[in-house]
Structures are given as C-alpha cells and as structure tokens.
Amino acid sequence: MKKITLLLTFFICLNISLNAQTYPKKENVIRLLTYNTHYCKGGSDPGSIDDYNTRRLASVIEALDPDVVALQELDSAMSDRRRRDLLKQISEFTGLDYQHFFGGLAPINGGKVGPGLLFKKDLKVVKKGIIPLAGDEARSAVRVDFEKFTFMGTHLDLNDAKRTQSASTLVNETDFIRKPCFLAGDLNDSHRWGNGGIAFPVLADKFSIVSDTEGNTIPGRTDNGALIDYILFKDYKNSGIKIVETHIVRTLKVNGSVIDLGSISDHYPVYVDIEIPGLSGIENATRSNSIRIYPTQVQNTLNIQSESPVRKINIYSMTGQKQLEANNPGTASVDISSLSNGIYIVEIFADNGTTFKGKIIKR
C-alpha cells in the first residue's frame, strides 16, 4: 500500500510539474505577456547577436502563445547589428499571426532601440501611438487601443527622478483613456522596495498589480528587490474583466525539452490570462475524435474527415463574428479562399450529434 501511495504521489507531482512547464492557455482567455529580450543575445553578457538566440526567444513566445506581448530591449537598423529589425524578426520566427509595432526613440549607431508590441491580427486595433517618456536615454511607451481594452508596453529608465516623471506621464495618459487599461513592461522599480518603490507609488495611484509577484523576474537574483517586470491594470466602469491566471515563467517545455529561461534572457517572461466579456481568446476549444480537420495552416481549402455526414460548418473570427457558413456541404472540403489571412475558429456539426470546434490559421 505504501508503494502504491508513493507512486500515486509521484505521478501527481509529475503532472503538476509538467503543467507548470507548459502553461496551457484555457478557453476564452486573452493572454498578455511582458518580456525583456536582452536584445536576443542570450541570458548573460556579452552574449551573441545572432539568429540562433532570436529564434530561441521566439520559441518561448510561440510556446506560451500570448495574444498581446510587450517586449523591451529591441533594436532597429543599427549599423553594428546588421541593421536588423529585431521585433519583426521575433514576430516572424514565432510562426504566429502577429502584427508588430515598434516604439523605440533612443538613437544609437544609425538606428534606434526601445520597446515594442506584438498582437494577434484578429484583435481589432482602434488606434496606436508612441508616448515619449523621460530618461537618460530617450524612453517611450507603446500604446495600442483594441475594441475592449488599451494595452501599453514600456521600459522605464534607471534614473530615479526621470523614472518617476515617466510614471506620472503614464498615469496622466490614463485620464484620457475611456476603457480598461493594462500597463506592462520592465519598470526598473519594485513595490517591494522601501516605501513601496520609487516610481511605483505613482503608478499605484491608478494601477493595480495583476501579475505574479512570487519570487523575482531576474534570473539568479535571490534578494527581495529583483521583481521589476509587471503587468498592471486600471479598470474602467466596472468592465467585468477577470484575472484568470498569472505566472512568472522560469522553466518552459519547448519542442519537447524543458528549458531554463535564464539561458534565453536576463529577465523571465511574465504573463496574465484575462477574460473579457464578449471577447474570446485565440484557443482551440472542444474536439471530437470522430471529426478532424486538416491542415490547421490553410491556404484556400479546408479538408474535413468525419465518421458521420457533416450537417453544418461555421467559421468565426477570433472576436466572434461569423465569416462563413455552410449547410449540408456534402463534401469533404470547404473553400475558404474568400477569407482574409488570419486565425479563425471552425465549428462543425455532424448528423450523429457529434461536434468539433478548433482553430485554423489562414495564410
């Protein structure tokens, strides 16, 4: 009996450990992520500026599958870095359907450095802009207004006075935002510091911490002051937004191997999963073993395999608008050439009562 109990305990712990390393995204959530890239040169200095390290960081983002990403320490058009567009490279290397928006204002070696955002193309953008901030180098925040919420990503300065000034600028910005607002990034400040931080009390006047605060966000640091990467939230008119889950991600299963993310960057990624009334996340829903679709990355034709005749097919955008409907198609394939490139949810209903719901990417 003792042996059985020990084995059961082992498998329960193993299952919890594996879940902690994969961080599956639940149905109907929007995943927000902040990640300081360390210029994609690895977890230590001097590091190496190359595609290998960029692909490694992109694979972390791909595995976590966030819908909106705030990235810090990006470079664009620098003469000593092959004039690369790092944000665009990361976006492409994830293989996910992202738009990208770079907001770097600090000039260096013929290019610029600063923060940027990635966001899934099926999140409708109302407007976007760059907010100049104070700093010993030119700092900024990148802002994107979606239909249901606003998201700002930033990397605040090391200079205490200028960081505090920037915090005031961001707080004042929210006075003109008429929807719920998230602020994410490397704040170079911590609510754990004496007096609740230096610039943090200014932010705390309007924002609440919604991201994980257990442990630190800087690998290798064991002191109490190395939690500086946050996702903050300011509600608007009791929006009903729900915080579902949040983690500082220190290890992650990528392509079958568990990776110590301290080897990828000198900061850990931090995510928050949210539910927004009337807005669904980009996530596979329910699957039936008797119905399957292929390929999941489609050009013009979606193929369907079903044990029972298909009665109806619906295809929705990720914000819930029906894009295509086929009743009694009587065929094993559906022409989707009329759809724009993007990510869609497919619903299939068979005559025997079985249903299928899953995600496809139209390229």
ChimeraX attribute file (.defattr): number of C-alpha atoms within 10 A of each C-alpha:
attribute: neighborCount
match mode: 1-to-1
recipient: residues
	/A:1	6
	/A:2	7
	/A:3	8
	/A:4	9
	/A:5	9
	/A:6	11
	/A:7	12
	/A:8	12
	/A:9	12
	/A:10	12
	/A:11	11
	/A:12	12
	/A:13	12
	/A:14	12
	/A:15	12
	/A:16	11
	/A:17	11
	/A:18	14
	/A:19	13
	/A:20	16
	/A:21	18
	/A:22	17
	/A:23	18
	/A:24	12
	/A:25	18
	/A:26	18
	/A:27	14
	/A:28	20
	/A:29	23
	/A:30	25
	/A:31	23
	/A:32	24
	/A:33	30
	/A:34	29
	/A:35	26
	/A:36	24
	/A:37	27
	/A:38	20
	/A:39	25
	/A:40	27
	/A:41	23
	/A:42	24
	/A:43	22
	/A:44	14
	/A:45	10
	/A:46	8
	/A:47	14
	/A:48	15
	/A:49	15
	/A:50	14
	/A:51	15
	/A:52	13
	/A:53	21
	/A:54	23
	/A:55	19
	/A:56	22
	/A:57	25
	/A:58	22
	/A:59	18
	/A:60	21
	/A:61	23
	/A:62	17
	/A:63	16
	/A:64	21
	/A:65	22
	/A:66	25
	/A:67	24
	/A:68	24
	/A:69	28
	/A:70	30
	/A:71	29
	/A:72	28
	/A:73	20
	/A:74	23
	/A:75	25
	/A:76	23
	/A:77	18
	/A:78	17
	/A:79	12
	/A:80	12
	/A:81	15
	/A:82	11
	/A:83	14
	/A:84	15
	/A:85	17
	/A:86	23
	/A:87	25
	/A:88	18
	/A:89	15
	/A:90	26
	/A:91	21
	/A:92	16
	/A:93	18
	/A:94	20
	/A:95	12
	/A:96	20
	/A:97	20
	/A:98	23
	/A:99	16
	/A:100	20
	/A:101	20
	/A:102	25
	/A:103	25
	/A:104	25
	/A:105	20
	/A:106	16
	/A:107	16
	/A:108	15
	/A:109	13
	/A:110	11
	/A:111	19
	/A:112	19
	/A:113	25
	/A:114	25
	/A:115	29
	/A:116	29
	/A:117	27
	/A:118	22
	/A:119	22
	/A:120	22
	/A:121	18
	/A:122	20
	/A:123	23
	/A:124	14
	/A:125	16
	/A:126	12
	/A:127	11
	/A:128	15
	/A:129	14
	/A:130	19
	/A:131	18
	/A:132	17
	/A:133	23
	/A:134	19
	/A:135	20
	/A:136	11
	/A:137	16
	/A:138	16
	/A:139	24
	/A:140	26
	/A:141	30
	/A:142	25
	/A:143	24
	/A:144	21
	/A:145	20
	/A:146	15
	/A:147	14
	/A:148	19
	/A:149	20
	/A:150	23
	/A:151	24
	/A:152	25
	/A:153	30
	/A:154	30
	/A:155	26
	/A:156	27
	/A:157	24
	/A:158	14
	/A:159	14
	/A:160	15
	/A:161	14
	/A:162	18
	/A:163	25
	/A:164	22
	/A:165	18
	/A:166	27
	/A:167	23
	/A:168	17
	/A:169	18
	/A:170	22
	/A:171	18
	/A:172	13
	/A:173	11
	/A:174	17
	/A:175	9
	/A:176	8
	/A:177	13
	/A:178	13
	/A:179	19
	/A:180	20
	/A:181	21
	/A:182	22
	/A:183	26
	/A:184	27
	/A:185	27
	/A:186	26
	/A:187	22
	/A:188	21
	/A:189	25
	/A:190	22
	/A:191	19
	/A:192	15
	/A:193	14
	/A:194	9
	/A:195	10
	/A:196	14
	/A:197	15
	/A:198	19
	/A:199	23
	/A:200	22
	/A:201	17
	/A:202	19
	/A:203	23
	/A:204	17
	/A:205	11
	/A:206	16
	/A:207	20
	/A:208	15
	/A:209	16
	/A:210	20
	/A:211	24
	/A:212	20
	/A:213	18
	/A:214	9
	/A:215	14
	/A:216	21
	/A:217	27
	/A:218	20
	/A:219	18
	/A:220	11
	/A:221	12
	/A:222	10
	/A:223	9
	/A:224	11
	/A:225	18
	/A:226	20
	/A:227	26
	/A:228	18
	/A:229	28
	/A:230	28
	/A:231	27
	/A:232	21
	/A:233	21
	/A:234	20
	/A:235	17
	/A:236	14
	/A:237	8
	/A:238	8
	/A:239	13
	/A:240	12
	/A:241	15
	/A:242	12
	/A:243	16
	/A:244	14
	/A:245	18
	/A:246	20
	/A:247	17
	/A:248	23
	/A:249	22
	/A:250	19
	/A:251	16
	/A:252	21
	/A:253	18
	/A:254	17
	/A:255	10
	/A:256	8
	/A:257	9
	/A:258	13
	/A:259	16
	/A:260	16
	/A:261	21
	/A:262	20
	/A:263	17
	/A:264	23
	/A:265	26
	/A:266	23
	/A:267	28
	/A:268	26
	/A:269	28
	/A:270	26
	/A:271	27
	/A:272	23
	/A:273	23
	/A:274	21
	/A:275	20
	/A:276	17
	/A:277	12
	/A:278	9
	/A:279	16
	/A:280	18
	/A:281	24
	/A:282	28
	/A:283	23
	/A:284	17
	/A:285	15
	/A:286	12
	/A:287	15
	/A:288	13
	/A:289	10
	/A:290	13
	/A:291	19
	/A:292	19
	/A:293	19
	/A:294	13
	/A:295	14
	/A:296	15
	/A:297	14
	/A:298	18
	/A:299	15
	/A:300	14
	/A:301	14
	/A:302	20
	/A:303	15
	/A:304	16
	/A:305	15
	/A:306	19
	/A:307	13
	/A:308	14
	/A:309	16
	/A:310	25
	/A:311	17
	/A:312	17
	/A:313	20
	/A:314	16
	/A:315	23
	/A:316	17
	/A:317	19
	/A:318	23
	/A:319	17
	/A:320	15
	/A:321	11
	/A:322	14
	/A:323	15
	/A:324	15
	/A:325	13
	/A:326	14
	/A:327	11
	/A:328	13
	/A:329	14
	/A:330	12
	/A:331	11
	/A:332	13
	/A:333	14
	/A:334	15
	/A:335	12
	/A:336	16
	/A:337	14
	/A:338	9
	/A:339	16
	/A:340	11
	/A:341	16
	/A:342	19
	/A:343	24
	/A:344	26
	/A:345	23
	/A:346	22
	/A:347	19
	/A:348	23
	/A:349	21
	/A:350	19
	/A:351	13
	/A:352	11
	/A:353	9
	/A:354	17
	/A:355	22
	/A:356	20
	/A:357	21
	/A:358	20
	/A:359	21
	/A:360	21
	/A:361	16
	/A:362	21
	/A:363	14
